[in-house]
């Protein structure tokens, strides 16, 4: 496969995400929409990563922008599932070639967290061990919320309240969502048992 330049890959990644947008998610500020979401089946994204990295077992759009109709900040969250999370050096080098920087100071040791470089579109990459609890949590939360629109309004109301209260305190904002998220995931767990949930086909 012909290797592409890092700049070309970064540009192609964002164009791909915008082109494949299957809906417009509401802005967290209300009164409009943001196109910073892409369709749940983003198979073309794999071509962006394949030129520099072939360790992904699956690539999934996760987080609020992956859920149609849910208000969200203009940030894309992508989860990449790998067989061995300890390949830190390979992960770091591979992701750097397409413009994403490892954040080793991130407190969550169940993943390797990568961010866009300053000035680039906000795309957060969460590399997690395939089959791990945290990898499954992200996929279950997404699928449950997609299937239960009645969960959206209370969660959005909470997020907007917290965003106003903790505008400059991201840690407090995140912690403020914790209890509500755990209540959602308990309901999601019951739903998963009832329907025999399992992760569907990888988005890419």
C-alpha positions as CSV (number, residue, x, y, z in Angstrom):
1,X,0.0,0.0,0.0
2,X,1.3,3.4,-0.9
3,X,2.0,5.5,2.2
4,X,0.4,8.9,2.3
5,X,1.7,12.1,3.9
6,X,0.7,12.9,7.5
7,X,-0.9,16.2,6.3
8,X,-2.9,14.3,3.6
9,X,-4.1,11.7,6.2
10,X,-5.2,14.4,8.7
11,X,-7.1,16.2,6.0
12,X,-8.7,13.1,4.6
13,X,-9.7,12.0,8.1
14,X,-11.7,15.1,8.8
15,X,-13.2,15.2,5.3
16,X,-14.2,11.6,5.7
17,X,-15.9,12.3,9.1
18,X,-17.8,15.3,7.7
19,X,-18.8,13.6,4.5
20,X,-20.1,10.5,6.3
21,X,-22.2,12.6,8.8
22,X,-25.6,10.9,8.9
23,X,-27.2,13.5,11.1
24,X,-26.7,16.8,12.7
25,X,-26.4,16.7,16.5
26,X,-27.7,19.6,18.5
27,X,-25.1,22.0,19.9
28,X,-24.6,22.0,23.7
29,X,-25.3,25.7,23.5
30,X,-28.7,25.1,21.9
31,X,-30.2,27.1,19.0
32,X,-28.6,25.3,16.1
33,X,-26.6,22.2,15.2
34,X,-23.1,21.1,14.6
35,X,-21.8,18.9,11.8
36,X,-19.1,17.5,14.1
37,X,-20.6,14.0,14.0
38,X,-20.3,11.2,11.5
39,X,-22.4,8.3,10.6
40,X,-22.4,5.2,12.7
41,X,-21.0,3.2,9.8
42,X,-17.7,4.9,9.0
43,X,-16.0,2.2,7.1
44,X,-14.0,4.6,5.1
45,X,-12.1,5.8,8.2
46,X,-10.1,2.6,8.2
47,X,-8.4,3.6,5.0
48,X,-7.1,6.7,6.8
49,X,-5.4,4.7,9.6
50,X,-4.4,1.7,7.4
51,X,-1.6,3.6,5.7
52,X,0.3,4.0,9.0
53,X,-1.1,1.5,11.4
54,X,-2.6,-2.0,11.1
55,X,-3.1,-3.0,14.7
56,X,-6.7,-2.0,15.0
57,X,-9.2,-4.9,15.5
58,X,-12.1,-2.4,15.3
59,X,-12.6,1.3,15.1
60,X,-15.8,2.8,16.5
61,X,-17.4,6.2,16.8
62,X,-18.3,6.6,20.5
63,X,-19.5,9.4,22.8
64,X,-22.3,11.9,22.5
65,X,-21.7,12.7,18.9
66,X,-22.3,9.1,17.9
67,X,-25.9,9.3,19.2
68,X,-28.4,10.9,16.9
69,X,-30.3,13.8,18.5
70,X,-28.1,14.0,21.6
71,X,-26.7,17.5,22.3
72,X,-22.9,17.4,22.2
73,X,-19.8,19.5,22.1
74,X,-18.1,19.6,18.7
75,X,-15.6,16.8,19.6
76,X,-15.4,13.5,17.8
77,X,-14.5,10.5,20.0
78,X,-13.1,7.4,18.3
79,X,-12.3,4.2,20.1
80,X,-9.7,1.9,18.6
81,X,-9.7,-1.7,19.9
82,X,-6.4,-3.5,19.9
83,X,-5.2,-6.9,21.0
84,X,-2.2,-5.6,23.1
85,X,-2.4,-2.3,24.8
86,X,1.2,-2.6,25.9
87,X,2.6,-1.8,22.4
88,X,2.9,1.9,23.6
89,X,5.9,2.7,21.4
90,X,4.3,1.3,18.2
91,X,1.0,3.0,19.1
92,X,2.7,6.3,19.7
93,X,4.7,6.3,16.5
94,X,1.9,5.1,14.3
95,X,-0.6,7.7,15.6
96,X,1.9,10.5,15.3
97,X,2.3,9.9,11.6
98,X,-1.4,10.8,11.1
99,X,-1.3,13.8,13.5
100,X,-2.4,12.5,16.9
101,X,-0.3,13.0,20.0
102,X,-0.2,10.5,22.9
103,X,-1.2,12.1,26.3
104,X,0.7,9.9,28.8
105,X,-0.4,12.0,31.7
106,X,-4.0,10.9,31.2
107,X,-5.2,9.4,34.5
108,X,-7.1,6.5,32.9
109,X,-4.6,3.7,32.6
110,X,-7.1,1.4,30.9
111,X,-6.5,3.2,27.6
112,X,-3.9,5.1,25.6
113,X,-5.3,8.5,24.9
114,X,-4.4,10.6,21.8
115,X,-5.4,14.1,20.9
116,X,-5.2,16.2,17.8
117,X,-2.3,18.7,17.5
118,X,-3.0,22.3,18.5
119,X,-5.1,24.0,15.9
120,X,-6.5,20.8,14.3
121,X,-10.1,19.8,14.5
122,X,-11.0,18.2,17.9
123,X,-10.8,14.5,17.5
124,X,-10.0,12.4,20.5
125,X,-8.7,8.8,20.1
126,X,-9.2,6.2,22.8
127,X,-7.1,3.1,22.3
128,X,-8.4,0.3,24.5
129,X,-7.8,-3.4,24.9
130,X,-10.3,-5.5,22.9
131,X,-12.8,-7.2,25.1
132,X,-12.0,-5.1,28.2
133,X,-14.7,-3.8,30.4
134,X,-14.0,-0.2,29.5
135,X,-14.1,-0.9,25.8
136,X,-17.4,-2.7,26.2
137,X,-18.8,0.1,28.4
138,X,-18.3,2.7,25.7
139,X,-20.1,0.5,23.1
140,X,-22.9,-0.5,25.4
141,X,-23.6,3.0,26.4
142,X,-23.7,4.2,22.8
143,X,-26.0,1.4,21.6
144,X,-28.3,1.7,24.6
145,X,-28.6,5.5,24.1
146,X,-29.3,5.1,20.4
147,X,-32.2,2.7,21.3
148,X,-33.6,4.8,24.1
149,X,-34.4,8.4,23.1
150,X,-36.2,9.0,26.4
151,X,-32.8,9.0,28.1
152,X,-31.6,11.9,26.0
153,X,-33.4,14.9,27.6
154,X,-32.4,14.3,31.3
155,X,-28.8,13.7,30.3
156,X,-28.7,16.8,28.1
157,X,-30.3,18.9,30.8
158,X,-27.6,17.8,33.3
159,X,-24.8,18.4,30.8
160,X,-26.0,21.9,30.1
161,X,-26.4,22.7,33.8
162,X,-22.9,21.4,34.5
163,X,-21.4,23.2,31.6
164,X,-22.8,26.5,32.9
165,X,-21.7,25.8,36.5
166,X,-18.2,24.5,35.7
167,X,-17.3,26.4,32.5
168,X,-13.6,26.4,33.4
169,X,-13.3,23.2,35.4
170,X,-13.4,20.2,33.2
171,X,-12.7,17.7,36.1
172,X,-15.7,19.0,38.0
173,X,-17.9,18.8,34.9
174,X,-16.9,15.2,34.3
175,X,-17.4,14.2,37.9
176,X,-20.8,15.9,37.9
177,X,-22.0,13.5,35.3
178,X,-20.7,10.4,37.1
179,X,-23.8,9.4,39.1
180,X,-26.1,9.9,36.2
181,X,-24.0,7.9,33.9
182,X,-23.8,5.0,36.3
183,X,-27.6,5.0,36.6
184,X,-27.8,4.9,32.8
185,X,-25.3,2.0,32.5
186,X,-27.2,0.0,35.1
187,X,-30.3,0.3,32.9
188,X,-28.2,-0.5,29.9
189,X,-26.9,-3.6,31.5
190,X,-30.5,-4.9,32.2
191,X,-31.4,-4.0,28.6
192,X,-28.3,-5.9,27.3
193,X,-29.4,-9.0,29.3
194,X,-32.9,-8.8,27.9
195,X,-32.0,-8.4,24.3
196,X,-28.8,-10.4,24.3
197,X,-26.7,-7.4,23.3
198,X,-23.3,-7.8,21.8
199,X,-21.1,-5.2,19.9
200,X,-22.2,-5.0,16.3
201,X,-19.9,-4.7,13.3
202,X,-17.0,-2.3,13.7
203,X,-17.7,1.2,12.3
204,X,-14.6,0.8,10.1
